[in-house]
């Protein structure tokens, strides 16, 4: 299975680098990542996710949902860390 993930990551490498570079260029300060949040939410929306903006009373925070049923996979993303996946 890890080969499947590796191939997918490599196939999307340029997109990930572009997103990372754009976020770096935005240079937004903590809790005011409006452009970065919009970029990430729109990228996920374009990939078929449903986006709920402004969660936890934070305008830049969002929840991205895809599909339904089990298992539920939770992913926390921070501008200062990598994705962390948890099966719920």
C-alpha positions in Angstrom: 0.0 0.0 0.0 2.9 2.4 0.7 3.9 2.2 -3.0 0.4 3.4 -4.0 0.7 6.4 -1.6 4.3 7.1 -2.8 3.2 7.1 -6.4 0.3 9.4 -5.7 2.5 11.8 -3.7 5.1 11.9 -6.5 2.3 12.4 -9.2 1.1 15.4 -7.2 4.5 16.7 -6.1 4.4 19.9 -8.2 1.0 20.8 -6.9 2.2 20.4 -3.3 5.3 22.4 -3.9 3.2 25.2 -5.5 0.8 25.3 -2.6 3.8 25.4 -0.1 5.5 28.2 -2.1 2.3 30.3 -2.2 1.8 30.0 1.5 5.4 31.0 2.1 5.0 34.0 -0.1 1.8 35.1 1.7 3.9 35.3 4.9 0.8 35.7 7.1 1.1 36.0 10.8 -0.5 33.5 13.2 -4.3 33.4 13.4 -4.5 35.7 10.4 -3.7 33.2 7.6 -6.6 34.3 5.4 -5.0 33.8 2.0 -3.4 30.6 3.1 -6.6 29.2 4.6 -8.5 30.2 1.4 -5.9 28.5 -0.8 -6.0 25.2 1.2 -9.9 25.2 1.5 -10.3 25.9 -2.3 -7.7 23.2 -3.1 -9.6 20.6 -1.0 -13.0 21.9 -2.4 -11.7 21.4 -6.0 -10.7 17.8 -5.0 -14.3 17.1 -3.9 -14.3 17.9 -0.2 -17.1 19.8 1.5 -15.7 22.7 3.4 -17.0 24.3 6.6 -15.2 27.6 7.3 -14.9 29.5 10.6 -15.0 26.5 12.9 -14.0 27.0 16.6 -14.9 30.7 16.3 -11.7 31.1 14.2 -12.3 32.6 10.7 -9.3 30.9 9.2 -10.1 27.4 10.6 -12.0 24.9 8.6 -13.2 21.3 8.5 -12.9 19.5 5.2 -15.2 16.4 4.8 -15.2 13.7 2.1 -17.6 10.8 1.7 -19.6 9.2 4.5 -19.7 6.1 6.6 -16.9 4.3 8.3 -14.0 4.5 8.9 -13.8 8.2 9.8 -10.3 9.6 9.3 -9.4 12.8 11.1 -6.6 15.0 9.8 -5.3 18.0 11.7 -3.3 20.5 9.6 -1.2 23.3 11.0 0.9 25.7 9.1 3.8 24.7 11.4 3.5 20.9 11.0 2.8 18.0 8.7 -0.6 16.2 8.4 -1.4 13.9 11.3 -3.9 11.1 10.5 -6.1 9.3 13.1 -8.7 6.6 12.6 -11.7 7.3 14.7 
